[in-house]
Amino acid sequence: AKVANRPLAGVRRDIELHPASARFHSDRVLASSERLGDGFRALFAHEVLLLDATADSTLAGLLAFVRQCLPPSKAAAVASVAQVISTAMGGAEGGGGAAVGASLDDRFAQRLKELRLYSVGELPIGLVFGCGLQRHRAVLLKYVIDALRLCDCALVGGGLLTRQDADHLEAVL
């Protein structure tokens, strides 16, 4: 997977053509009945997050790993998925991860610099493993839960549940 610094008009067209992307873009919410699948794009202030396991080998590898390790009970499986995603995205805030002492925001900003993503560009989610922010984790959790059909999961953002900024997202089980 690689970063694509594409014209915003092309990215917007791809968002409009993908039903879940279009709904999320317009309403900042995906209900539990709306599946978040391959080709999903979420436009944020600094990136267009892309989830597509057919084009992102890191994401495909995570899905394969999770499928192999799922415990038999649904509750344990959901908890296991959440733990795998937290670990893959760099652990808990303040946990250090790849850069001990660096905040997730700092690690994410450094990753964008390394990827030379200076304007709004298309960013496959596998490229933010190790430095994923809350919005990345929430989108990935819904994607994995939906892909494995584990339980109902909604994606809610932009302060609909909380008084957070527009890039704040929560996955609601």
N, C-alpha and C positions, 0 to 999 in steps of 0.2 A: 504494500500500500504506500502511496506517496501523496504529498500535498498537491493540490491543483489550484493554482492561482488563476481562476477562470473569471471571465467577465460576469458581473453580478446578474446581468439579464439572463444568461444561460443557466445560472444557478437558480434564479427565481422560476424559470420555466420548468426545471426539473422538480422543484418543490411543488409547483402547481399541478404537475402531472402525476404525482404520487399522492393518493388520497389521504393517507395518515399524515404525511408531511404538510399538505395543504391545510388540513384541519388544525394541526398543531400551530402552524404559522399564523393562521387567522385568529384562533381562540386561545392559544397557549394551554391547551388541555387535550388529552386523549383519554377517553373513557375506557373502562376495563373491557368493554365490548369491542373496542377498536384495536386491532392488532398492529403492533409496530414491527414491521418486517424489513427485509433487505431493500435497500434503495432509499431508506428514510433519511431525510435531511432536516436538521434543525438549525435555523438561523439565529445566531447570537451576536452580541456586539463585536466580537473579535474573530469569530470563525463560523463556518457552516459545518456543523458536525455531521459526518456521514457514517451510517451504519449499513454495511453490506458485506456479509461474510463471504460472498462469492468473489469479492475483489480485495478483501482485507484478510490476509492469512493469519494475522495475530488474533483477530476476532474469531475466525473459524477455529483456530487452535483452542481458544478459551471455551467455545461452545463444545468442542469435542471432549475437552478435559472435564467440563462440568457434567456432560452426559455420562461419562465413565464413572464418576465419583458420587452420583446422586444417592443419598440414603433412601430407603424404601418409604418412609413416612413423608407426607407432603410438607408438614411443618418443619421437619428436619431438613428437607430438600431446599425449601425457601431460605432457611437460615444459612445453609451451606452455600447457596448461590450468592447471598448477600456478603458472606465472608470472603468468598473467592473474588468477587468484584472489588471489595474494599482493598484486599491485598494487591490485586492486579493494578488498581488505580493509584497505588502508592501508600496504602495504609491509612491510619488515622492521622488527622491534622496534628502536627507536632511530633509525629512518630518518626520523622527523619526520612525513611525510605532511601532513595538514591543519593540524596544530599542531606546528610544529618544536620538538623537545625534549620533547614530551609522550609518555609511555609509552602503549602500546596500552591498558593498563588504565585510565589516566587519560582517554584519548580515549573509551573505551567508557562509562565512568562519566558523562562529560560528555554523551554522546549520550543515555543513559537519562534524565538530567535534562532535556535539551531535549525529549525525547518525553513527558515526564511519566509515565514508567513507574516508579511508586513501589513497587508490589507485583508479585508474579509476574503478568506479563501476556504476551499473545501478541505476539510480535515478528517480523514478516516479515523475512527475512534481508536483503532489499534495503536496509532501514533501518540496517543495521550496516556497509554498505560505507563504507570510510574508517577504520573503527575495529574491525574484526573480530578477535576473540581466536582462540587456537588451536582452541578447540572449534567456533567458527563456520566457520573455514577447513576443518577436517577434514570437517564435515558437508557443506559446499558442494562440496568436492572429490569426495566420494563421489556426491553428487547429479549433478554435471556428468558425471563419468566414466560413471555408470550411464545418464544420459539420452542420451549420445552412444555408448554401448556400446563404449568404447575398450579396456577391459581389466578384469580382475577387481580389485575393490577392496572391502576390508572396513573397517568402522568399529569401533574398539575403544576403550573408555573405562573410566574409573573405576579406573585402576591395574591393569587386567588385564595389561598389558605392562610397565608401569613402576610405580613407587611414588608416583604422583601423586594429587591429590585427585579427588573424584568428578566434577568438571566438566572434567577433563583428557581430551581425546580425541585419537586418532591415526587417520588414514586409512592403511591398509596396502595397498600395491599388490602 
